[in-house]
Amino acid sequence: MAGRVSKPHLSEDQVSQVVQRLYGLEVSTVRPLPSYDDQNFYVDAPNGSGGGEYLLKVLNSADSQNINLVDVQTKAMLFLLQHGIPAQTAVPTTAGDLMALEEIDCGYGRQKYLVRLLTFLPGTTISKVPVSPQMLYEVGKMAARIDTVLLKMDHPHLSTLQRDTFMWNLSNVPLLEDYVCAMDGDPIQEVVKAVLKEFNTCVLPNRPAFRKCINHGDLNDLNILVVPDKDSGGDHRISGILDFADMSNGYYVHELAICITYMMIEHPDPVAVGRPIRDGWESVVPLNGAERSCLYLLVLCRFCQSLVLGHHALKHQPENEEYLMITARRGKKILRQLWDLGKTEVERVWFQNGQGTAESV
């Protein structure tokens, strides 16, 4: 996992210099944006195309070593846009490259960081707006569309998406056992340990029946942008999908579980979130029996990943506590609620009346 010196710490002046040198753009405004292991900056360059607004993404030094994987992620964004998914795309440098490996001194010696300038999409994060059942339905539908489109993508380095040691892939939940100690002293740790045990005994035996795909892997409420929908009477529509850094080979049901998990965080009735998202998902990719049976535990597993890895990362990035603990603050309560309710009761809410539509929620 990325250590302290892996995350870049560029100053705003360094960002302006990089953008001017690589892209030939005169920067008027630079503003840091939240990020987990990387650095993100809003950049306004009036002499650029597309209104002059961009997102500069500087990858941590560990991920910057895997250029082929980042190239797959970058090409996937363009592929999705070409298939009607509102994804960001990379802006070419003056040399015509979609990314650049830069050697930069962030205060602890010169290290190499992959730099990309991405298009800036309109909207606000879905975390900041009231979310209706219809909006949740659309989120589930969008998540399924993304995975079905990604499965059609061709690239010479698709093998890099087989990330067997990537801690955020739901296939790799057993790897959390080495990090559960980060939760020492927290009462929720016992639930986490119990969920990990249930994964081994209940999910793993069913996994051969899961259908494989390529996962976005991080459809959280900060990676989905929305704008007001004039035709919906006050609701919103999805205007952007962000952050493809967690892309990996996985299973359809993994994406659904991840999506349900994060949409619960800001919702006043977290358990109720599952049904409209599942309805939207199944309008594109109906679940099979094994996938339906394991969805509850996979959602719990995602909460465990977020809690354990968030606490572990906090030890290395105490200055980034506000962002790292976004899920943890409410996630602990929701994990406890789901665990106490139990699989049968939660599935009654999520699957009652079989497959439905958002209007029936």
Stockholm file with secondary structure:
# STOCKHOLM 1.0

chainA/1-361         MAGRVSKPHLSEDQVSQVVQRLYGLEVSTVRPLPSYDDQNFYVDAPNGSGGGEYLLKVLNSADSQNINLVDVQTKAMLFLLQHGIPAQTAVPTTAGDLMALEEIDCGYGRQKYLVRLLTFLPGTTISKVPVSPQMLYEVGKMAARIDTVLLKMDHPHLSTLQRDTFMWNLSNVPLLEDYVCAMDGDPIQEVVKAVLKEFNTCVLPNRPAFRKCINHGDLNDLNILVVPDKDSGGDHRISGILDFADMSNGYYVHELAICITYMMIEHPDPVAVGRPIRDGWESVVPLNGAERSCLYLLVLCRFCQSLVLGHHALKHQPENEEYLMITARRGKKILRQLWDLGKTEVERVWFQNGQGTAESV
#=GR chainA/1-361 SS CCCGGGSCCCCHHHHHHHHHHHHCCCCSEEEEECCSSSEEEEEECTTSSGGGEEEEEECCTTGGGCHHHHHHHHHHHHHHHHTTCCBCCEECCTTSCSCEEEEEESSSSEEEEEEEEEECCCSEEGGGSCCCHHHHHHHHHHHHHHHHHHTTCCCTTGGGGCCTTCTTSGGGGGGGGGTGGGGTTCTTHHHHHHHHHHIIIIIGGGGGGSCEEEECCCCCTTSEEEEECTTTTSCEEEEEECCCTTCEEEEHHHHHHHHHHHHHTTCSSGGGGHHHHHHHHHTTSCCCHHHHHHHHHHHHHHHHHHHHHHHHHHHHCGGGHHHHTHHHHHHHHHHHHHHHHCHHHHHHHHHTTSSCCGGGC
#=GC SS_cons         CCCGGGSCCCCHHHHHHHHHHHHCCCCSEEEEECCSSSEEEEEECTTSSGGGEEEEEECCTTGGGCHHHHHHHHHHHHHHHHTTCCBCCEECCTTSCSCEEEEEESSSSEEEEEEEEEECCCSEEGGGSCCCHHHHHHHHHHHHHHHHHHTTCCCTTGGGGCCTTCTTSGGGGGGGGGTGGGGTTCTTHHHHHHHHHHIIIIIGGGGGGSCEEEECCCCCTTSEEEEECTTTTSCEEEEEECCCTTCEEEEHHHHHHHHHHHHHTTCSSGGGGHHHHHHHHHTTSCCCHHHHHHHHHHHHHHHHHHHHHHHHHHHHCGGGHHHHTHHHHHHHHHHHHHHHHCHHHHHHHHHTTSSCCGGGC
//
